[in-house]
Amino acid sequence: MRPIVAALLLLCSADAMAQAAPPPLQPERAQLERGNGPEPSTLDAHRCQEVSCGNVLRDLYEGLVTEDSAGRLIPGIAERWEVSADGRTWTFHLREGLRWSNGEPLDAPQVVASFRRAFSPKTAAPFAELFDALSNAQAVQAGKLAPETLGVAAPDARRVVFTLSRSAALPALLTLPIAFPVYLPAVERFGAQHTRPGRLIGNGAYRLLAWTPQANLTLERNPRFHDAANVSIQRVRFQVTEDAAAELQRFAAGDLHFTETVPPQPLDVLRKRFGNQLRISPYLGAFWLGMNLGKPPFRNDHALREALSLAVDRDKLTRYVTGLGEQPAYGLVPGGIPGYTGARMAWADATQAQREARAKSLYRAAGYSAERPLVLELRYNTSTPHRRMALAVASMWRDVLGAQVRLRNEEWKVFVQNRKQRAITQVFRGGWVGDVVDARNFLAAFGSDGPLNWTGYDDAGFRQRLAKADAAKTEAARNAWLHAAEQKLLNDHAAIPLYFYTSKHLVRPEVLGFEANPLDRHASRWLRWRD
């Protein structure tokens, strides 16, 4: 076993032993205490692009379609919907008597106006590219067409009609924060500050009561929510828990009812300590390392990119560094998507010794050696699991190739901006957590020059494969073209896949309604206290 992996194992075991005190009594039950990972980068629903803001926004807002506790699509502010025979016109019928949290009526024209704001160039919504099937969406966001030309209209006060340029799983997309209705009078009056307590007007099960930066956000039940009578928990506090080890300590101390994640530790130790409070389940997410393909040393250097990928021992990473059921990844799309078979690296079935021999050969072919080692920077956001992962990968690159790796960690908001701008990054923590249960969701960002294409990958053949998938007449044909698109990414070594996620939480026994689901979404409205 290599030194860094052994050291990480010792560190994990030491952490577990140091925290082995039994959990004390529960926190105050009037308020649900949720671990939520990093500080949300924004509470502007249209600009949200990460899990931590999405968790909060799903409590503050509700879209036309929402999800139940098991992740199944159910009516949101729309009570029902229908689609035309060609799959290109969707009509959503709003519930009667909808209200904003300030008591004002919410109707279909406001929903349409909110969509136009989401796709405005000024908003620069990062998830707008996921709605490329919406008529004129790309042209509107690029400023080439007026927002009024967007394929969404309100024939009357209770109907919203979407026009698509191709068939798409629109109801699933409408569960994303970019599709939430935003109260535009507050945006017009306060601008970016409309997300502050006292100014944020939502339509969800909760309303924002307080926000202490880098500490927590407090929400209280919204009495004007259409299903308020069935919202059990009156107040929720989302705690910023950027460090997973510290989050576990807070759970053990009784400060949290459930955690956002669990730090790397031996599974048997966690099971013995926490029993049924430990919840591990499949999760539609892929962890990979991105490379800045627009700048040296990775631009136009296929051999170097492949060498770095080959040198990583994914089995050791998932066995010793993550260790909570994650699966080694040789592709970018996780399993569990109905009808889709993921692509794989050409050498996925080779032994690690064979991979490392090829890695060394490619490294030399790229012009590097012991006398002229590769010097690079690996950037990640502040987090115990990400730090350990970066340490292990850096050690593998050093031991196998002789590369010199500098590690740089950054607070989440800074990291997100640097990754998006592609100006100073070399190798960085990437990955994707599914927004919808669809293989295309894991591939689409690589086909654009938008803010989600962190690597800057630019290939006409890949985009052509995506276009063929979009034009396919059958689900089987669509999945075949998506498979071909994923294989193109892997053949080009556009990213370095490491593992597929599991969701990992600690949940106290007095909290009921916390159900495993593929997208790991747990809206507070579905939770309740044990009697």
C-alpha positions, 0 to 999 in steps of 0.5 A, spaced: 500 500 500 502 506 498 504 511 503 499 516 502 493 511 502 496 508 508 496 515 512 489 516 510 487 510 513 490 511 519 487 518 519 480 516 518 481 510 524 483 516 528 478 520 527 473 515 528 476 513 535 476 520 537 469 521 536 466 515 539 462 518 544 455 515 544 450 521 541 447 525 547 439 527 547 436 530 541 436 537 539 430 542 541 424 539 537 421 545 535 426 546 530 429 542 525 437 542 524 439 540 517 447 540 515 447 543 508 454 543 506 457 549 504 454 556 504 449 557 498 452 561 493 446 565 492 438 564 494 436 567 487 433 561 484 434 562 477 442 563 478 443 557 483 447 551 480 449 547 486 446 542 491 447 547 497 442 553 494 438 548 491 436 544 498 434 551 501 430 553 495 426 547 494 423 549 501 422 557 499 419 555 492 415 551 488 415 550 481 409 547 476 412 540 478 415 538 484 417 531 487 415 527 493 419 524 499 421 518 494 423 523 488 417 521 484 414 527 480 407 530 483 403 536 481 406 543 484 403 549 483 400 546 477 394 541 479 395 537 472 398 537 465 397 534 458 402 534 452 400 534 445 401 527 441 408 530 438 411 531 445 412 539 443 406 542 446 405 542 454 399 545 458 400 546 465 393 548 469 395 552 475 391 550 482 386 555 484 387 561 489 395 560 489 399 566 493 405 568 494 408 568 501 406 576 502 399 574 501 399 577 493 395 572 488 400 568 484 397 567 477 400 564 470 402 571 467 407 571 473 410 564 472 411 566 464 414 573 466 419 569 471 421 564 466 423 570 461 427 573 467 430 566 468 432 566 460 434 574 460 442 575 458 442 579 464 440 573 469 445 569 466 442 563 469 447 557 469 442 552 468 439 555 462 442 550 457 439 544 460 432 547 457 435 548 450 429 544 447 424 550 449 423 554 443 428 560 442 431 559 449 438 559 447 437 565 442 433 569 448 439 568 453 444 570 447 440 576 447 439 575 439 431 575 441 427 578 445 424 575 452 417 575 449 419 570 444 421 565 449 416 558 448 412 559 454 405 563 454 399 564 459 393 564 455 389 566 461 390 566 469 391 559 470 394 556 464 401 556 462 403 553 455 410 551 453 412 550 446 418 545 445 423 545 438 424 537 440 421 532 445 424 533 452 422 530 459 419 537 461 416 535 467 422 533 470 426 539 468 421 544 471 423 541 478 429 545 477 430 552 481 431 555 474 423 554 473 421 556 480 417 563 479 420 569 482 417 575 485 419 580 480 417 586 484 422 585 489 427 583 484 426 590 481 426 594 487 432 590 491 436 587 485 441 582 487 438 584 495 431 581 493 434 574 497 435 577 503 430 576 509 424 580 509 425 581 502 425 574 499 418 573 497 417 565 495 411 561 494 414 554 497 412 551 504 417 555 508 419 563 508 426 566 509 426 568 517 434 569 517 440 568 514 447 569 518 453 568 512 457 562 513 453 560 519 446 558 518 439 560 514 433 559 518 426 558 515 419 558 518 412 555 515 409 559 510 401 559 512 400 561 505 403 555 502 397 551 498 398 545 502 400 548 509 396 544 513 400 538 511 407 541 513 409 538 520 415 541 522 414 549 523 421 551 523 428 549 519 435 551 520 440 550 515 447 549 518 453 551 514 457 545 514 463 545 509 467 540 513 464 533 513 468 531 519 466 537 523 459 536 521 459 529 524 462 532 531 456 536 531 451 531 529 454 527 535 453 532 540 446 533 538 446 540 534 444 536 528 438 532 526 441 530 520 447 531 516 448 533 509 454 527 508 459 523 512 466 524 512 470 518 510 471 513 515 471 505 516 464 503 514 464 498 520 466 503 525 460 508 523 455 502 523 457 500 530 457 507 532 451 509 529 447 503 527 440 505 523 442 512 523 447 511 518 443 512 511 447 510 505 443 509 498 445 509 491 445 516 488 445 519 481 452 522 481 459 522 478 465 525 481 471 526 476 477 531 475 476 536 470 482 539 466 482 546 463 483 544 456 483 551 453 490 552 456 497 548 457 499 543 459 492 540 457 490 543 450 491 539 445 495 534 449 491 527 449 497 523 451 498 527 457 491 527 459 490 519 458 496 518 462 494 522 468 487 518 468 491 511 467 495 513 473 489 513 478 488 507 482 480 508 482 479 501 486 484 504 492 480 510 492 473 507 493 476 502 498 480 506 502 479 513 501 471 514 500 469 507 503 462 508 503 459 504 497 462 508 492 463 505 485 470 506 481 468 510 475 470 509 468 465 513 465 461 519 466 454 517 466 452 513 473 448 507 472 441 506 474 438 510 468 432 506 465 434 504 458 441 507 458 448 503 458 454 507 460 460 508 456 467 505 458 474 507 458 478 502 453 482 500 458 477 499 464 478 491 464 486 492 464 489 491 471 492 497 474 499 494 473 498 495 465 494 501 466 500 504 470 505 501 464 501 505 459 501 511 463 508 512 464 509 511 456 504 516 454 507 521 460 514 520 456 511 521 449 508 527 452 515 530 453 516 529 461 521 525 465 524 525 471 529 530 469 523 534 466 517 533 471 510 535 470 508 541 475 501 542 475 496 545 480 490 541 483 484 545 485 478 543 490 473 546 494 474 546 502 472 539 504 475 533 508 473 528 503 475 533 497 482 534 501 483 527 502 481 525 495 486 530 492 492 528 497 491 521 494 490 523 487 496 527 488 500 521 491 498 517 485 501 522 480 507 523 484 509 515 485 507 513 478 509 519 473 513 523 478 509 529 477 509 535 482 502 537 484 501 543 488 494 542 492 490 549 492 483 549 496 478 555 496 472 557 499 466 554 495 464 561 492 471 562 490 472 555 487 465 556 483 467 562 480 474 560 478 472 554 475 467 557 471 471 562 468 477 557 466 482 563 467 487 560 472 485 553 473 489 547 471 486 540 474 480 541 478 475 538 482 469 536 478 463 532 477 455 532 476 449 530 480 443 529 476 438 534 476 433 529 472 434 522 471 437 522 464 444 521 461 443 527 457 444 531 463 451 528 465 453 530 458 450 536 455 455 541 459 460 539 454 457 541 448 456 548 449 461 554 451 456 556 457 458 557 464 457 549 466 463 547 461 468 548 466 473 544 462 472 548 455 471 542 451 470 543 444 468 538 439 464 538 433 463 530 433 461 530 440 456 536 439 453 532 432 452 526 437 448 530 442 444 533 436 442 526 433 440 524 440 435 530 440 433 528 433 432 521 435 425 518 434 425 512 439 428 512 446 432 506 444 435 510 438 436 516 443 440 512 448 444 509 443 447 516 440 448 519 447 452 512 449 456 514 442 457 522 445 459 519 452 464 514 448 467 520 445 468 524 451 472 518 454 476 517 448 478 524 448 479 524 455 475 530 456 475 529 464 478 524 469 472 519 472 474 517 479 467 514 482 460 514 482 457 517 488 452 514 494 448 518 498 451 518 505 447 521 511 446 521 519 439 521 521 436 522 528 431 517 530 426 522 531 426 525 524 421 521 520 419 521 512 427 521 510 427 517 504 432 515 499 431 517 492 436 517 486 437 525 486 438 525 494 433 531 495 429 531 501 424 537 502 423 539 509 415 539 508 415 531 507 419 530 514 415 530 521 417 528 528 416 521 531 410 521 536 
